[in-house]
Amino acid sequence: MGKCVKHPDRETSYLCMKHNIYMCEECLKCPDPEIHCKFRPSCPVWFMDKRGGKEIDNIPDEKKDGKKEKEYKIIFNHENKEAIVKEGATLLEAAQLADVPLNASCNGKGVCGKCKLVLESGNVDSKSTPLLTDKEKEKKYILACQAIIHGEVIVSIPEETREKKLKVAGMGKKATEKLKGLVTNISPMLRNISLKLDPPTLDDSVSDLDRLHRGLVKKGCDTSRISTGLNVIQELSAAMRDDDFNITATVVQKKCSSEIMRVVSGTSKNRSLGIAIDVGTTSVVVYLVDMADGSILAATSGHNRQAACGDDVINRIICAEKDGVKKLSKMVFATINGLINEAIDSVGENRNNIDNVVISGNTTMTHLLLQIDSRNIRREPYIPTVSAFPILKAGNIDLNVNPVAAVFIMPGPASYVGGDIVSGILYTGLHKKEPLTLFIDIGTNGEIVLGNKEWMMTASCSAGPAFEGGGVRWGMRAETGAIEKISIDPETLDPAISVVGNVLPRGICGSGMIDLISEMLLKGIIQQNGKFSIDPTNPRYIREGDETAFIVVFADETSVDRDIIFTETDIDNILRSKGAVYAGFTVLLNQAGLDFSMVDQVIITGGFGQYLDIDKAVTIGLLPDIERSKFKYMGNSSIAGAYMALLSEDYRKEASDISNNMTYIDFSSNNDFMHEFTSALFLPHTNMEAFPNIMAELIKNKAMLNEKQLNDKFCK
Ligand code: FES
């Protein structure tokens, strides 16, 4: 609980995760950004939680009395890991130190309830929290971020906190084979050019460097704007003479010039490999590519280790400001290098043969990766340090490949529309086609592009972490054990579920939550305002604290031995997420003087879209109620675009053009956005005329429900 930022006389438990300020319910609902809640619309990622929380940065400072602080060993059972930490540290900090992957969705603010541990033994001070049920407290559950260490501790990691295999878009043979033949004219950034030079004579006495240039020209290289480092020149003479003027020159093609990176004696017989990397906030994907023909030799994916610092980009930036950007960079490079190793080992290749790399990621991810100050990304007027990057050398950035490998970072037009979206546009080709297209990538931020070959507008709206499981009691990412599909029997109200990995469920992921809300609405379990209307005698009805909830799966059918429930707060959080995304579509279309009926196609990309049921997403008002044939899912377009740029100079240029040609619309100062957002906090929307099919279905279902109730009454 805290005091409302605008009404200090009011205690409230709604916390804005970005600004770390509390807001009362009135401020929360206020549509006027200037009067009551100027923080709301300018918040690129916001997340309120009414279940409690603590101030950011109130972790006790280190002792300053000069005495040496006590240190304790913390053991994480099951993981066989341990850390030595100072008195007063939290168990979450200990887990990060021990490299134990814990779900810390809110980055230790104590409001998400995801970092649960079970205390086996030891001395910790644990704050009381409403995020743990009485049953959990009986079983000695604690929140890692709220547990202050005062002695040796042994903890175990319960099932729901464990990181498991993530379902990542762009993986599998089907996804990689789709890219076959996409790039025909292969032109890598870095080439190893084998040359047989004429040895010097008295009649041909040009310098070694000029001789090298001459050889390169013969191989089609433009040497008019070529540069050579002193280190290369220093070793040139020996390299040329070691094998009778047979050499291999490594040349990297930059935007308007080229550079000789290295010259070695002998003719290169090495295979040239490339790596395309998609650095997502949640997951990272790596493709290992044969640069000779573009075939994808291996694809690997994994959790972005930065997730230990929170689910969304704002929390990552806050973490970088607190602990230093180097920490975040190291975390993501550990993920990337681990995945490169995995890919290389799976095909028995040599990492030194990787000489071309393309990295695609949102603006925060690329900044943190390269240890670039990202603090202004989250501060008005939201300015990134860099939007177009020079071609980098792998050896300068901790990338575990050939140190001279050329690294191209996808450019991004704005702080909240980054290289991953440019990469996606490159892959979908909407910038070269006639049809008016709405491109969407939904994650913790919803990025939207509207346009065609003539023009493109882009914007980002703050979806919040709910679709990734944040702010939802049993919410989780699409990992093994996540309920991903749900349908509800209209008679018994029993859900039929499908679970990632075909195991017992331990939570619900984004697509499952959308299914659930849609089904609950259509089956009369909830009303259009998201409040429950379920018959209290139904065995799935439950009161949880002071709110009503629906039991999705009973405890004995789960792997967590507790009922998996969905509360009104959970519904509220999803409503806000979907409301922000839908408001984003509407405002962008309004800005262009268009409406949904004029959109020819809607392209959905990203991991979230993988298992999205379009009908159900329309039912809850996340997507517009237009012809279903207009929706198209195109998988992980970020990695696909990175793959294209890896192989082709033309595509790298095209990516820069896409980034430059997008007009970015900032919603933070847009009053329409707040208005549209408020209108969208309803199922599916306050303007039901915009959802004619859903309106018809709801009317039909209501009639059936009334008839059933009458029959039941009559039979009794
Ligand atoms: S409650 Fe501990 S990380 Fe969110």
Residues whose N, C-alpha, C, O or C-beta is under 5 A from the ligand:
A	BS01	FES	N103 A104 S105 C106 N107 G108 K109 G110 V111 C112 G113 K114 C115 L143 C145
